[in-house]
Protein backbone atom coordinates (compact mmCIF):
# COMPACT_ATOMS: atom_id res chain seq x y z
CA UNK A 1 0.00 0.00 0.00
CA UNK A 2 1.37 3.44 -0.95
CA UNK A 3 0.90 6.03 1.76
CA UNK A 4 0.12 9.69 1.18
CA UNK A 5 3.74 10.50 2.03
CA UNK A 6 5.01 7.94 -0.49
CA UNK A 7 2.70 9.30 -3.20
CA UNK A 8 3.90 12.84 -2.60
CA UNK A 9 7.51 11.66 -2.67
CA UNK A 10 6.93 9.97 -6.03
CA UNK A 11 5.66 13.25 -7.50
CA UNK A 12 8.46 15.37 -6.08
CA UNK A 13 11.59 13.19 -5.63
CA UNK A 14 13.88 16.22 -5.94
CA UNK A 15 12.47 17.55 -2.66
CA UNK A 16 13.18 14.45 -0.59
CA UNK A 17 16.71 15.23 0.53
CA UNK A 18 18.74 18.42 0.91
CA UNK A 19 22.55 18.28 0.51
CA UNK A 20 22.97 19.02 4.23
CA UNK A 21 20.46 16.37 5.33
CA UNK A 22 21.58 13.27 7.23
CA UNK A 23 22.04 10.02 5.30
CA UNK A 24 18.70 8.30 4.76
CA UNK A 25 18.17 5.13 6.75
CA UNK A 26 17.64 2.01 4.66
CA UNK A 27 14.09 0.66 4.80
CA UNK A 28 13.51 -2.99 5.66
CA UNK A 29 12.91 -3.99 2.04
CA UNK A 30 16.48 -3.07 1.06
CA UNK A 31 18.27 -5.02 3.79
CA UNK A 32 20.06 -8.28 2.92
CA UNK A 33 21.69 -11.05 4.94
CA UNK A 34 25.47 -11.30 5.32
CA UNK A 35 27.09 -13.90 3.01
CA UNK A 36 28.05 -16.86 5.21
CA UNK A 37 26.93 -19.99 3.30
CA UNK A 38 29.08 -22.89 2.13
CA UNK A 39 28.35 -22.11 -1.51
CA UNK A 40 29.48 -18.53 -1.01
CA UNK A 41 32.78 -19.73 0.45
CA UNK A 42 33.39 -22.15 -2.42
CA UNK A 43 32.77 -19.46 -5.04
CA UNK A 44 35.02 -17.05 -3.19
CA UNK A 45 37.80 -19.64 -3.17
CA UNK A 46 37.54 -20.22 -6.93
CA UNK A 47 37.63 -16.48 -7.59
CA UNK A 48 40.64 -16.04 -5.31
CA UNK A 49 42.56 -19.04 -6.65
CA UNK A 50 42.19 -17.86 -10.25
CA UNK A 51 43.22 -14.31 -9.40
CA UNK A 52 39.96 -12.96 -10.84
CA UNK A 53 38.21 -9.65 -10.26
CA UNK A 54 34.42 -9.65 -9.87
CA UNK A 55 32.02 -6.74 -10.00
CA UNK A 56 30.19 -8.49 -7.17
CA UNK A 57 32.98 -7.40 -4.80
CA UNK A 58 34.31 -4.30 -6.51
CA UNK A 59 30.88 -2.67 -6.78
CA UNK A 60 29.76 -3.90 -3.34
CA UNK A 61 26.70 -5.62 -4.80
CA UNK A 62 24.01 -6.33 -2.18
CA UNK A 63 23.19 -9.65 -3.85
CA UNK A 64 26.64 -11.19 -3.53
CA UNK A 65 25.58 -13.64 -0.81
CA UNK A 66 22.68 -15.04 -2.81
CA UNK A 67 24.54 -15.19 -6.13
CA UNK A 68 27.78 -16.67 -4.84
CA UNK A 69 25.87 -19.28 -2.87
CA UNK A 70 24.52 -20.47 -6.25
CA UNK A 71 27.99 -20.19 -7.83
CA UNK A 72 26.89 -17.22 -9.93
CA UNK A 73 29.55 -14.54 -10.32
CA UNK A 74 29.97 -11.58 -12.66
CA UNK A 75 33.56 -11.45 -13.88
CA UNK A 76 35.16 -8.03 -14.31
CA UNK A 77 37.89 -7.90 -16.93
CA UNK A 78 40.42 -5.27 -18.05
CA UNK A 79 41.74 -4.81 -14.51
CA UNK A 80 40.26 -3.32 -11.35
CA UNK A 81 40.93 0.38 -12.01
CA UNK A 82 38.57 2.54 -14.08
CA UNK A 83 39.49 5.65 -16.05
CA UNK A 84 36.13 7.25 -15.22
CA UNK A 85 34.90 8.64 -11.91
CA UNK A 86 31.15 8.07 -11.92
CA UNK A 87 29.48 9.43 -8.80
CA UNK A 88 27.58 6.20 -8.11
CA UNK A 89 30.31 3.60 -8.59
CA UNK A 90 32.49 1.94 -5.96
CA UNK A 91 35.16 0.70 -8.39
CA UNK A 92 38.52 2.42 -7.91
CA UNK A 93 39.52 5.11 -10.40
CA UNK A 94 42.90 6.15 -11.70
CA UNK A 95 45.43 5.11 -14.33
CA UNK A 96 45.06 1.35 -14.97
CA UNK A 97 47.96 -1.03 -15.41
CA UNK A 98 48.73 -3.14 -18.45
CA UNK A 99 46.25 -5.77 -19.60
CA UNK A 100 46.79 -9.32 -18.37
CA UNK A 101 47.19 -11.43 -21.56
CA UNK A 102 46.32 -14.54 -19.53
CA UNK A 103 43.01 -13.12 -18.30
CA UNK A 104 40.80 -14.63 -21.04
CA UNK A 105 42.06 -18.12 -20.21
CA UNK A 106 41.79 -17.52 -16.46
CA UNK A 107 38.18 -16.45 -16.81
CA UNK A 108 37.38 -19.36 -19.13
CA UNK A 109 38.90 -21.91 -16.73
CA UNK A 110 36.93 -20.47 -13.82
CA UNK A 111 33.68 -20.62 -15.82
CA UNK A 112 34.34 -24.26 -16.67
CA UNK A 113 35.33 -25.16 -13.08
CA UNK A 114 32.20 -23.53 -11.68
CA UNK A 115 30.04 -25.34 -14.22
CA UNK A 116 28.21 -22.17 -15.21
CA UNK A 117 25.31 -22.41 -17.63
CA UNK A 118 25.37 -18.63 -18.09
CA UNK A 119 28.09 -16.11 -17.30
CA UNK A 120 28.14 -12.31 -17.21
CA UNK A 121 31.34 -10.53 -18.24
CA UNK A 122 31.73 -6.85 -17.46
CA UNK A 123 34.64 -4.44 -17.21
CA UNK A 124 35.95 -1.12 -16.05
CA UNK A 125 36.14 1.73 -18.57
CA UNK A 126 39.51 1.78 -20.32
CA UNK A 127 39.67 5.14 -22.08
CA UNK A 128 43.46 4.72 -22.14
CA UNK A 129 43.26 1.87 -24.67
CA UNK A 130 42.94 2.57 -28.39
CA UNK A 131 39.94 0.24 -28.70
CA UNK A 132 38.58 0.70 -25.17
CA UNK A 133 39.26 -2.98 -24.47
CA UNK A 134 37.06 -4.31 -27.27
CA UNK A 135 39.53 -6.94 -28.46
CA UNK A 136 39.94 -8.19 -24.91
CA UNK A 137 36.18 -8.72 -24.70
CA UNK A 138 36.34 -10.72 -27.93
CA UNK A 139 39.17 -12.90 -26.61
CA UNK A 140 37.30 -13.60 -23.37
CA UNK A 141 34.14 -14.60 -25.23
CA UNK A 142 36.10 -16.91 -27.53
CA UNK A 143 38.03 -18.48 -24.64
CA UNK A 144 34.84 -19.22 -22.70
CA UNK A 145 33.22 -20.85 -25.72
CA UNK A 146 36.26 -23.05 -26.24
CA UNK A 147 36.57 -24.09 -22.58
CA UNK A 148 32.84 -24.37 -21.84
CA UNK A 149 30.81 -24.70 -25.08
CA UNK A 150 27.51 -25.09 -23.25
CA UNK A 151 27.80 -21.77 -21.39
CA UNK A 152 25.87 -18.79 -22.70
CA UNK A 153 27.73 -15.48 -22.48
CA UNK A 154 26.28 -12.13 -21.48
CA UNK A 155 28.47 -9.04 -21.69
CA UNK A 156 27.98 -5.76 -19.84
CA UNK A 157 30.22 -3.36 -21.70
CA UNK A 158 31.55 0.16 -21.25
CA UNK A 159 30.37 2.75 -23.77
CA UNK A 160 33.49 2.73 -26.02
CA UNK A 161 33.19 6.51 -26.19
CA UNK A 162 35.40 8.06 -28.90
CA UNK A 163 36.66 4.63 -30.01
CA UNK A 164 36.74 3.39 -33.64
CA UNK A 165 33.56 1.93 -35.10
CA UNK A 166 35.50 -1.24 -35.88
CA UNK A 167 36.14 -1.78 -32.16
CA UNK A 168 32.45 -1.94 -31.32
CA UNK A 169 31.73 -4.00 -34.42
CA UNK A 170 34.27 -6.62 -33.35
CA UNK A 171 32.46 -7.14 -30.04
CA UNK A 172 29.07 -7.38 -31.76
CA UNK A 173 30.49 -9.84 -34.29
CA UNK A 174 31.71 -12.09 -31.46
CA UNK A 175 27.96 -12.68 -31.00
CA UNK A 176 27.55 -12.70 -27.23
CA UNK A 177 24.20 -14.20 -26.25
CA UNK A 178 23.22 -10.93 -24.54
CA UNK A 179 24.74 -7.49 -25.18
CA UNK A 180 24.15 -5.24 -22.17
CA UNK A 181 25.15 -1.64 -21.62
CA UNK A 182 23.54 0.35 -18.81
CA UNK A 183 22.25 3.88 -19.31
CA UNK A 184 22.33 4.14 -15.48
CA UNK A 185 20.19 7.26 -15.05
CA UNK A 186 18.08 9.88 -16.82
CA UNK A 187 19.70 12.41 -19.22
CA UNK A 188 19.29 15.39 -16.85
CA UNK A 189 21.49 13.74 -14.21
CA UNK A 190 24.36 12.65 -16.47
CA UNK A 191 26.70 15.55 -15.69
CA UNK A 192 26.25 14.89 -11.98
CA UNK A 193 26.14 11.09 -11.91
CA UNK A 194 27.95 9.93 -15.03
CA UNK A 195 30.05 12.92 -16.13
CA UNK A 196 32.45 11.00 -18.38
CA UNK A 197 29.64 9.50 -20.45
CA UNK A 198 27.02 10.80 -22.87
CA UNK A 199 23.42 9.58 -22.69
CA UNK A 200 22.71 9.53 -26.42
CA UNK A 201 26.03 7.87 -27.21
CA UNK A 202 25.15 5.04 -24.81
CA UNK A 203 21.71 4.74 -26.36
CA UNK A 204 23.20 4.70 -29.85
CA UNK A 205 25.65 1.94 -28.86
CA UNK A 206 22.76 -0.42 -28.16
CA UNK A 207 21.00 0.67 -31.33
CA UNK A 208 24.15 -0.18 -33.31
CA UNK A 209 24.06 -3.70 -31.89
CA UNK A 210 20.59 -4.20 -33.36
CA UNK A 211 21.56 -2.54 -36.65
CA UNK A 212 24.45 -4.97 -37.13
CA UNK A 213 22.80 -8.06 -35.66
CA UNK A 214 18.98 -7.81 -35.58
CA UNK A 215 18.72 -11.17 -33.80
CA UNK A 216 20.90 -10.07 -30.88
CA UNK A 217 19.37 -9.73 -27.43
CA UNK A 218 20.05 -6.27 -25.98
CA UNK A 219 19.67 -5.18 -22.38
CA UNK A 220 20.04 -1.98 -20.38
CA UNK A 221 19.31 -0.74 -16.89
CA UNK A 222 18.89 2.32 -14.76
CA UNK A 223 19.04 3.15 -11.05
CA UNK A 224 16.34 5.12 -9.28
CA UNK A 225 16.50 7.15 -6.09
CA UNK A 226 18.99 9.68 -7.46
CA UNK A 227 16.52 12.53 -7.88
CA UNK A 228 14.91 11.54 -11.17
CA UNK A 229 11.20 12.08 -11.75
CA UNK A 230 8.71 9.44 -12.83
CA UNK A 231 8.18 11.27 -16.11
CA UNK A 232 11.93 11.13 -16.82
CA UNK A 233 12.00 7.38 -16.19
CA UNK A 234 9.11 6.96 -18.63
CA UNK A 235 11.02 8.92 -21.27
CA UNK A 236 14.08 6.68 -20.83
CA UNK A 237 11.82 3.68 -21.38
CA UNK A 238 10.57 5.21 -24.64
CA UNK A 239 14.14 5.98 -25.74
CA UNK A 240 15.17 2.40 -25.04
CA UNK A 241 12.27 0.97 -27.01
CA UNK A 242 13.14 3.27 -29.94
CA UNK A 243 16.62 1.71 -29.85
CA UNK A 244 15.11 -1.79 -29.90
CA UNK A 245 16.26 -2.78 -26.41
CA UNK A 246 14.71 -6.07 -25.33
CA UNK A 247 15.34 -6.24 -21.60
CA UNK A 248 15.07 -3.45 -19.02
CA UNK A 249 16.31 -3.57 -15.42
CA UNK A 250 15.45 -0.96 -12.78
CA UNK A 251 16.96 -1.07 -9.30
CA UNK A 252 17.42 1.11 -6.24
CA UNK A 253 20.63 3.15 -6.08
CA UNK A 254 22.63 2.48 -2.91
CA UNK A 255 25.35 4.90 -1.82
CA UNK A 256 28.66 2.99 -1.52
CA UNK A 257 30.38 5.61 0.70
CA UNK A 258 29.81 9.17 1.92
CA UNK A 259 31.99 10.37 -0.97
CA UNK A 260 29.52 9.09 -3.54
CA UNK A 261 26.26 10.61 -4.73
CA UNK A 262 23.64 10.60 -1.99
CA UNK A 263 20.47 8.55 -2.05
CA UNK A 264 17.73 11.10 -2.56
CA UNK A 265 14.92 8.68 -1.90
CA UNK A 266 14.18 4.98 -1.38
CA UNK A 267 11.66 3.99 -4.01
CA UNK A 268 8.92 1.75 -2.62
CA UNK A 269 8.31 -1.82 -3.84
CA UNK A 270 4.88 -0.68 -5.03
CA UNK A 271 6.46 1.96 -7.26
CA UNK A 272 8.81 -0.64 -8.73
CA UNK A 273 5.80 -2.81 -9.58
CA UNK A 274 4.23 0.16 -11.29
CA UNK A 275 7.39 0.79 -13.33
CA UNK A 276 7.44 -2.87 -14.35
CA UNK A 277 3.82 -2.78 -15.49
CA UNK A 278 4.39 0.36 -17.57
CA UNK A 279 7.58 -1.05 -19.13
CA UNK A 280 5.82 -4.26 -20.14
CA UNK A 281 3.04 -2.23 -21.70
CA UNK A 282 5.65 -0.30 -23.71
CA UNK A 283 6.80 -3.54 -25.33
CA UNK A 284 9.95 -4.77 -23.57
CA UNK A 285 10.38 -8.54 -23.88
CA UNK A 286 11.63 -8.71 -20.29
CA UNK A 287 11.51 -6.36 -17.31
CA UNK A 288 13.08 -6.73 -13.89
CA UNK A 289 12.21 -3.92 -11.48
CA UNK A 290 12.68 -4.17 -7.73
CA UNK A 291 14.75 -2.53 -4.98
CA UNK A 292 17.50 -5.18 -5.26
CA UNK A 293 17.45 -5.64 -9.03
CA UNK A 294 20.92 -5.47 -10.56
CA UNK A 295 22.02 -6.06 -14.17
CA UNK A 296 23.47 -9.50 -13.54
CA UNK A 297 21.13 -10.67 -10.77
CA UNK A 298 19.39 -13.91 -11.89
CA UNK A 299 20.95 -13.35 -15.33
CA UNK A 300 20.89 -17.02 -16.32
CA UNK A 301 17.24 -17.54 -15.42
CA UNK A 302 16.34 -14.23 -17.05
CA UNK A 303 18.10 -15.21 -20.29
CA UNK A 304 15.99 -18.37 -20.51
CA UNK A 305 12.85 -16.27 -19.99
CA UNK A 306 14.05 -13.76 -22.57
CA UNK A 307 14.39 -16.44 -25.23
CA UNK A 308 10.99 -17.88 -24.35
CA UNK A 309 9.38 -14.43 -24.53
CA UNK A 310 10.77 -13.87 -28.04
CA UNK A 311 9.47 -17.23 -29.20
CA UNK A 312 6.07 -16.53 -27.70
CA UNK A 313 5.88 -13.15 -29.41
CA UNK A 314 6.89 -14.69 -32.71
PyMOL commands that set and color helices and strands:
alter all, ss='L'
color gray80, all
select helices_A, chain A and resi 4-11+13-15+28-30+38-49+55-58+64-69+103-114+134-147+165-173+187-193+199-212+230-242+269-282+299-313
alter helices_A, ss='H'
color red, helices_A
select strands_A, chain A and resi 74-77+81-82+92-93+118-123+152-156+178-180+217-224+247-252+286-289
alter strands_A, ss='S'
color yellow, strands_A
deselect
rebuild
show_as cartoon
